[in-house]
Amino acid sequence: MTFLYYLFLFFFISYLIKILTRLLAPILLKRFANKMQDRFQQQFNQQHQNPQNPPQQEGKVTLEKTKYSTETKSGNVGDYVDFEEVEE
């Protein structure tokens, strides 16, 4: 009798979880999507209101220099190996 009780309980709980998932999943996904949309909107607004990077005219190209590497490149990169193609 206890085995049937636990079996019934297991199927009842799994069915209840299935129903709740179908009801709550769309609500949770919509809430998550709205949060992500708000975050992206905030980042977009911050980028366009940042005084360090003023908006540029369309088609204008600017180059920003980066720091030069202080390491010197080695001239010894390897030996040159000459080869010949062999026809078979």
Helices and strands as residue ranges (DSSP letters): H 2-49
